[in-house]
Amino acid sequence: MAAEAKVIPKPVKFLFGGTAGMAATCFVQPLDLIKNRMQLSGEGGKAREYKTSFHAFRGIIQKEGVFALYNGLSAGLLRQATYTTTRLGIYSWLFEKFSGSDGAPPGFFKKAGIGMAAGMAGAFVGTPAEVALIRMTSDGRLPPAERRGYKHVGDALVRIATEESIFTLWRGAIPTMGRAMVVNAAQLASYSQAKEALLHSGIKLFI
């Protein structure tokens, strides 16, 4: 008799998803920091600080040290922990809700709608960490007297809420949610559709 296939519990899947996102952040954090610095370069009519990514990379290391490339890492990790876990959890829950009574999965356009809802919710939950991330990665480009000097993401979130307003933590939330809706409608729906097609073809999957 063939052994019954083991099913990974959903909370464990969400944990894996969030952990994978956090692990990826450890590698891409320097690129995220360089991206933020380059986008802010030339702000206020000033001359552009960096002409290319390599110029930015070299300049940051020379002025601030190699570890400056990881400024804001705690905020990046929190963003992945909140955003990724939330969107996967809500997508899975809504996917089951919209599946047929016989277990038939929802159609592609319903999957896309579910992905949009999941992305919107995940982005809303993850926006405070993203605000902290942007501030922490851009802090080093300010004059010493103007730097905020957040110690870690917890310090950043508490100080933003107390020194400014708790609503500041969700500044830019609407465009962030809009972006996440588009990304997740395509990403999660396409993933589910491809997985469904592969399962129907008889290919064994472990995802």
BAKOL-254935 format. One line per 5 residues: number of its first residue (from 1); for each residue x, y, z of C-alpha. Coordinates in steps of 0.05 Angstrom, whole numbers. Example, Ala and Ser with C-alpha at 12.3 -4.5 7.8 and 13.67 -1.06 7.14 Angstrom:
1 = 246/-90/156; 273/-21/143
//
This chain:
1 = 0/0/0; 29/67/-20; 47/113/37; 0/172/46; 30/237/24
6 = 47/284/81; 17/353/79; 56/412/107; 13/452/156; -5/521/130
11 = 27/559/189; 92/524/172; 86/544/99; 75/616/119; 135/612/165
16 = 177/584/108; 153/639/62; 170/694/112; 237/663/130; 255/656/56
21 = 239/730/45; 281/750/106; 340/708/82; 336/741/13; 336/809/47
26 = 404/794/78; 432/789/8; 395/846/-26; 399/898/30; 461/933/2
31 = 427/939/-66; 364/966/-33; 406/1018/4; 442/1039/-60; 375/1044/-96
36 = 346/1089/-42; 408/1133/-41; 408/1141/-117; 334/1158/-119; 346/1213/-68
41 = 409/1238/-102; 400/1308/-129; 343/1322/-81; 326/1396/-71; 361/1418/-133
46 = 429/1396/-108; 481/1364/-153; 473/1289/-161; 516/1252/-111; 521/1188/-151
51 = 523/1178/-226; 522/1102/-227; 509/1044/-180; 583/1029/-176; 598/1101/-159
56 = 546/1098/-103; 573/1032/-77; 645/1058/-75; 625/1125/-46; 584/1095/11
61 = 641/1048/31; 693/1104/29; 652/1153/69; 614/1108/118; 648/1040/118
66 = 628/973/89; 578/959/145; 539/1021/124; 513/979/66; 471/941/117
71 = 441/1002/151; 367/988/160; 374/913/156; 329/903/217; 274/944/182
76 = 283/903/118; 276/839/157; 213/864/193; 183/885/128; 191/816/99
81 = 166/783/163; 102/825/162; 89/835/88; 106/766/62; 73/726/118
86 = 9/769/115; 0/765/40; 12/690/38; -34/677/96; -91/718/69
91 = -82/690/-2; -86/619/24; -147/634/68; -185/669/11; -165/615/-38
96 = -200/563/5; -260/608/15; -270/617/-60; -257/544/-77; -318/502/-96
101 = -353/455/-48; -321/398/-85; -252/428/-74; -246/457/-144; -199/517/-144
106 = -224/586/-165; -213/609/-236; -154/651/-257; -189/718/-252; -214/701/-182
111 = -143/681/-165; -120/749/-190; -172/784/-147; -152/744/-86; -79/762/-101
116 = -97/836/-103; -133/832/-36; -75/794/-5; -23/842/-33; -63/903/-9
121 = -68/875/62; 5/854/64; 28/922/41; -15/957/93; 16/915/148
126 = 86/922/120; 85/998/107; 111/1020/177; 172/976/168; 182/1003/97
131 = 179/1075/123; 232/1058/175; 273/1022/122; 275/1082/75; 294/1129/132
136 = 348/1084/159; 380/1071/91; 380/1145/73; 404/1171/140; 478/1168/123
141 = 471/1218/66; 447/1273/113; 494/1322/148; 514/1294/217; 471/1345/254
146 = 409/1325/215; 415/1249/220; 361/1213/259; 408/1159/284; 356/1104/293
151 = 389/1046/330; 344/992/301; 275/984/271; 240/983/339; 273/1049/358
156 = 253/1078/290; 180/1058/296; 173/1084/368; 208/1150/353; 169/1163/289
161 = 103/1150/326; 121/1192/387; 161/1249/355; 116/1258/294; 51/1218/291
166 = 30/1146/289; -1/1161/221; 68/1178/195; 83/1103/198; 33/1094/141
171 = 57/1152/99; 56/1129/26; 13/1069/43; -37/1080/-14; 14/1077/-72
176 = 50/1020/-36; -15/981/-31; -31/996/-104; 37/969/-126; 28/907/-84
181 = -41/894/-113; -13/893/-184; 48/851/-166; 10/799/-126; -47/794/-175
186 = 4/772/-227; 52/735/-182; 6/694/-137; -47/680/-190; 5/657/-241
191 = 39/614/-189; -26/580/-169; -48/571/-241; 19/540/-261; 19/494/-200
196 = -52/472/-216; -33/456/-288; 28/417/-267; -13/376/-217; -64/360/-271
201 = -7/336/-316; 13/285/-263; 78/319/-241; 90/310/-166; 102/375/-129
206 = 124/389/-58; 100/461/-57
//
